[in-house]
Amino acid sequence: MRIALAQINPTVGDFTGNLQKIRDFYLRASSDSAELVIFPELAICGYPPADLLEKDSFLRRAEESLDEVKRLTADSESPAILIGTPAFAQDGAGKRARNLAVLLEGGDVRYAQQKMLLPFYDVFDEQRYFEPAAHQELTTVKGQPVAITICEDAWNDKMFWPRQNYPVDPIEELMKQWSVLPPHLAGHRLILNISASPYWHGKTEVRRRMIGALAKRHRATVVMVNQVGANDSLVFDGDSFAMNANAEVIAQACEFAEDLVIFDTENARSVADTKQHADIAAKAQQSAGEPECERTWSALVLGTRDYLHKCGFRKAILGLSGGIDSALVAAIAVEALGKENVQGVGMPSEFSSSGSVSDAEQLANNLGITFSIAPIRAIHDAFTKELEPFFAGTTFGLAEENIQPRARGTLLMAISNKTGALVLTTGNKSEMAVGYCTLYGDMVGALAVIADLYKTEVYALSRYVNRKGEVIPEGTITKPPSAELRPGQKDTDSLPPYEILDPILRAYIEDYESAEEIAKSQDVDVTLVRQVIRLVEIAEYKRQQAAPVLKVSKKAFGMGRRFPIAARREV
Amino acid sequence: MRIALAQINPTVGDFTGNLQKIRDFYLRASSDSAELVIFPELAICGYPPADLLEKDSFLRRAEESLDEVKRLTADSESPAILIGTPAFAQDGAGKRARNLAVLLEGGDVRYAQQKMLLPFYDVFDEQRYFEPAAHQELTTVKGQPVAITICEDAWNDKMFWPRQNYPVDPIEELMKQWSVLPPHLAGHRLILNISASPYWHGKTEVRRRMIGALAKRHRATVVMVNQVGANDSLVFDGDSFAMNANAEVIAQACEFAEDLVIFDTENARSVADTKQHADIAAKAQQSAGEPECERTWSALVLGTRDYLHKCGFRKAILGLSGGIDSALVAAIAVEALGKENVQGVGMPSEFSSSGSVSDAEQLANNLGITFSIAPIRAIHDAFTKELEPFFAGTTFGLAEENIQPRARGTLLMAISNKTGALVLTTGNKSEMAVGYCTLYGDMVGALAVIADLYKTEVYALSRYVNRKGEVIPEGTITKPPSAELRPGQKDTDSLPPYEILDPILRAYIEDYESAEEIAKSQDVDVTLVRQVIRLVEIAEYKRQQAAPVLKVSKKAFGMGRRFPIAARREV
């Protein structure tokens, strides 16, 4: 059977636009003699629709849209379609919606498989909306049996995971059914999986190893079609593929872009042996040794572009301090939006070093973007004067420092309001973790582009950006990091060096290690670890008012990490 | 059996403080000859612990704490304890924690009932953390059989709800077991329910009617012990009670405060016939006709007090514009924190009416709080001057307007940073809904005190505040609402009158009605409804950066309402 992997980038709630995409990909696959065209999970409405699923009108629109897709297959010669959509649940108790993989053939719904394993951890809330399937069944496409699963349904193999998230394994259930099929059918096992599986560091490999283990264990060809594109904080990497029973990749879509790939189950060779995706192999070769940097870069570029475009904006503005964080965000924005759509603003204060403006200027030149300067000294003076009666008799401290980033935030928002360019905020994950950032100041913005990168990762990605020549000025990379909010300030005045801080933060935030465990695993003083943890805990109120963070790690700040503010922490 | 309802106010994560409270209430109940002392759901750690449950160290501390509580009951003459705690789940697949009601007697765990129905809608995420119970069992306390349930376990009666949230009813299962007990035991049915059930408008009545229906249907005495106090956005109202099989209230704890109430199952009369809680009845009488206003007031006062105190703060600061929103928040803050802990700041601009400052001054006098004036004109001028090159050739608009609230936000935050007083933000639900508020401007603050009250509810509550005499100046209540950001501005320049707007918003936000349904139900033009819905949808990005909102309605902005930003809305 000729199967098409239709890796599309849907927009949440854009039924009209998504339908158009589905139609386009279908017609292209059809003209290339595909017999089955597979679209991602919830492709009809985009993933994740979140509480839109609680609206009847939303589910009705999904049904209407599915009817349109169904009509595409009306001719019996037309390829079948496997596509994800939300639908009303059956009457009775429980949740009001179902997450379905619908098989359309000959203008009809041939089969609909309800998702059984509904993720409810980290960023996933599916049990909030969907009734789970009670069981799974094999069906046939063009006369051939297939096992249809939705995303997490294929992620619970007890042979692969040390601990299963759910007590049942739908794949096992389906393969048991397969083992009792008549021999002439049972020969060629085919597992289809439609997914909306967001990217984070290392997930690409986990997904391949896991699907590979499934393919080998059940002696099946496995086809995984993943959504691509970003919706709010989540970036879906695509990377759809098919594997044969030896876990060899026999079809491969690209990462971080739409793609349509067709292969024949009867006549599939390992992609490594074919010229079909020679460009992908070449690209992989080219970036050998830095694949995760390349993926992070691609994820942040796609995340930035989709956030702006799906919100209806083309232009971005950001403050350029001459520091590495804003430099990296500017580089990402230029790649995402085009240099003509990015504007940098330097807002020096009396505490800014002379290098700040010149480094920012150099960056803007390298990137070819507009750069303007708006000094904040007069604004700062006006605030200071007005605050005199309130501050009388006190010494310069945090209150005085914070006025500067807040003046800058107000300037950026004013230009944004005037020009319709969205403000990109430039804070990194280390700062967000320990609260080394000013709420309503440098945290101002529509999207926190690199707030899921620790500072050490910001350096690594900046070096990656400069791999073919200077984009981010050398001075920006080599000077000691500083917020420049008081004379001679350095980050290390308040924080341990990032080489020590970042591993502590990662162990605490991503691996939930205790202070004692971290002290041991990182070989650092437990008192220091406790100080860091205290900083993380008391900064929770800032993070809850932060802009959406593009997620690239397994635990990012935002919806996937839900901690109370008014709570006591026994550190 | 003498049963004590120990309605405590735990702080999330404060194992030491919560244990102290539990011990105090236990000793008081013991000295009053109680045989069983019942504490709320998750009383050991406070509700909702959220992702703290994902930390092993947190679950270990809960276990240690439970051991301490167990020791209280070591003497066989001591009262038994029923208390809620989180615990590790058994090994195997699934979630890592359980939500338990633990019965402690004679220094041992006599029985532990795992929660079966785990809510995962609106603000509830329990299936994210807990493995559900597979079944429920009767147990005995002091030799007498009891049915133990946790919160939602008692909320799924098919005779009460038009649609059940879950396919099973634990109460039914337990009562079936009861029906086959030996006759000498089966006579007196007793259902114990420990809860962490947050307040919202109308919930008090729903809870009573629902528990009443259960009591009658199963001919049982039902005891419901609810948490009191606020943790972040959620305000728990307490209101613990016991009902006999005629649905008469036979024990009643107060609302919005800690309480300890003891009654005897063998000798219980309707509270209405006793003097036990005469004060409650008298108070209810006193506020007859405005019970929901009184509850809203109490919820917001408790929510403000607990948020500040549990975060370790005593003082609050807020901008007083002379308008009704800030006036109401100031009144709430004074009740919550004491007048000596509330500071008002007037920050007039060139567009402020003369009444603005005098109304604010009058309010401050009425409340007895400090009031200072910090005009923003010079700051505004400094911004305007700096922005000249960016704004050249454009006309006065939103960009210019927004500078004013942002200057005010920066001033308030500066004073907050200097003095350690938390900023209270004063926006209402109507504004937050349609985005008639400035991000990083008037939205600045640690807590959004009245952001779950529509503007018309703000008026109603203000009149309630003034019921015994003027607190909020009459001028503040009667003048037309205005943001005063340009000459002669009125809210009605941009929005329909609140009497029309608020019912549209409520139907859209709380009841998920479509534009057509709202036009019909509210008898308004569908074009107007669509305009309002569009405003609500495009303001989502502002709400996601808002301060935590004290929830008093069934659908508040915040964690209980999860909508995408970068999505298309077909309105």
Interface residues (C-beta under 8 A of the other chain):
Chain A: T11 V12 G13 D14 F15 T16 G17 G46 P48 P49 A50 D51 L52 E54 K55 D56 S57 R61 G92 A93 G94 F120 Y121 D125 Q127 R128 R163 Q164 N165 Y166 P167 A230 N231 D232 D306 Y307 K310 C311 S372 A374 P375 I376 A378 I379 D381 A382 F383 K385 E386 L387 P389 F390 F391 T394 G397 L398 A399 E400 N402 I403 R406 A407 G409 T410 L411 M413 A414 I415 N417 K418 T419 L439 Y440 V444 A446 Y512 S514 Y541 Q544 Q545 A546 A547 P548 M559 R561 R562 F563 P564 I565 A566 A567 R568 R569 E570
Chain B: T11 V12 G13 D14 F15 T16 G17 G46 P48 P49 A50 D51 L52 E54 K55 D56 S57 R61 G92 A93 G94 F120 Y121 D125 Q127 R128 R163 Q164 N165 Y166 P167 A230 N231 D232 D306 Y307 K310 C311 S372 A374 P375 I376 A378 I379 D381 A382 F383 K385 E386 L387 P389 F390 F391 T394 G397 L398 A399 E400 N402 I403 R406 A407 G409 T410 L411 M413 A414 I415 N417 K418 T419 L439 Y440 V444 A446 Y512 S514 Y541 Q544 Q545 A546 A547 P548 M559 R561 R562 F563 P564 I565 A566 A567 R568 R569 E570
